[in-house]
Amino acid sequence: MLAGPTASGKTALALEVAELVSGEIVSADSRQVYRGLDIGTAKPAPEELRRVRHHLIDLIDVRQSYSAGRFAAQAGQAIDEIRARAGTPIVCGGTGFYIQALLEPLFEEPAAPGEQKALVRKRLAERRAAEGSAALHRELALVDPESANRLHPNDFQRISRALELYCITGRTLTELSRSAGEQTTYVPFTVILDLSLDRLEERIRSRTARMLDGAWQAEVAGLLAAGVPPRAPGMQSLGYPEVLELVAGRIGREEACDRIVKKTRQYAKRQRTWFNKMAAALRTEPSKADPAEIVRRWHEHLEKLEGAGQ
């Protein structure tokens, strides 16, 4: 499994490792599942998709919602299929909650009357319209700081889900997740790629500029022309609200770039906090990662598991 903060070069390394071990890549990126969101989610290029088989990319329409539970089920199925072909599954991405959902069992949602859920959701939607998602994010931080720390302030879908559970059950999403148990389905060999903060800042800014100089604005304009509403779940992905403002002419390119860089930096900081808590076989900077060395250590990992009878 390859993970790390955004813009850390995971995809390039995953491709090289996959070619050494007959691997297939399972994307653990919560936004690459959306069809039509190509530029801003930094999806693999067509030649990369031809080079190594990928899974969980371009699954759903931007108007649809996606969840960690659905990811865990579909990723698990992909892993089983790869193993059936005698291949090596390589989970690659930076959505920590999705990776956790794959590695640990999810809790069973407590029962609650349908009308109670509907009322809570209606109130949360009304508050979002009146106060914005950031206000709900601040409220979540007061009752469940761990969940708030891993969620973007614009991610209304997941923020409202966490607040809904707390309102209905009096228990936080973090508490409910932990109560599901610590048993894992997989024993992963985890490689976490990380950049120094100054290098990460530089890479985020240069990548954002390349995206804006490319077809990002045209991509969003095309989606709007196709009838996709600006508030569609996929359009709340990192950077897209700012590009929507740019397309509408409400802000200029430089302001859009600065806002996206700032939010991406904040997101990368939350990712770093998440992955710092995760056990890893190897932590390294992308430029220092050696695919052959990773494969060698992975084989050692397998030998230890076989020796332990796992």
C-alpha positions, 0 to 999 in steps of 0.5 A: 500500500502506498499512501501520503500527503497530496502531491507526493508522487505516489502514482509514479512510484506505484507504477514502477512497483506494479511493473516489478511485481505483476501488480494492479493499482487500487485507487484510494482517492475519494475524488478519482471515483468521479467521472469527468473530474480529471484535471483537478483530481490528478487522475492517471494519464491515459498512457499510465492507465494502459501501462498498469491496470487500475481500479476504482477510477471513473466509477460514478457520476459527479451528481452521486455521493460516495462513501468509505463503506462503499469504497471498502466493499469495492476495493475488497472485491478488486483485491480479491479479483487481482489475487485470483489472477495471481497479481499483486494488489497495490492500494495507492492514495491519500484518503486516510479514512478510506484506507482505514475503512478497508483495513478495519471493520466499519461500525453497524449504524445504530437504528433510528426512526426514519422521520428523526433522520429526515428532520436532522438532515433537513436542519443540517441542510438549512444550516449549511444554506444559512451559515455554510459548511465551515460553520458546521465543521467548526461545530463538529470540531467541538464534539469530535475533533478527530473526525473534524481533523480529517475532513475538509470544511467544504465536505458537507456530505461527511460533516453532516453525516458525523453530526447526524450520528452525534445528534441521533445517538449522542456518540461521535463517529470516532467513538462508533468506529472504534467500537467496531473492533480492532480486527483487520482483514488484511496485513498490509505492507505500507509505504508512506511517502512524505515531503518536507513542508517547504518542498510540499508547499512548492509542489502544491503551488506548481501543480495547481498552476499547471492545472489552471494553465491546462484544461481545469477551467474548461473541464468545469465549464463543460460539466456545467454546460452538461447540466451538472449543478454547482453543488453536486457532490463531486463539484465539492472536491478540493479546488473545484469550488474555486474553479467554479468561481473562476468560471463564473467570473467572480474571482480571477486566476491568481486569486483562484490559485492562491485559494486552492493552494491554501486549501490544498496545504491545509488538506495535506497537513491533515493528511500528514497528521493522519498518516503519522499515526499509521504504522508503516514498513517504510517512510521516505521522501518520493525522491528517495524511494527505490522501487527495487528496495520496496519490492525486496522489503515486501518479499521479506514481509511476506516471508515473515507472514508465512513464518508466522502462519498468516 
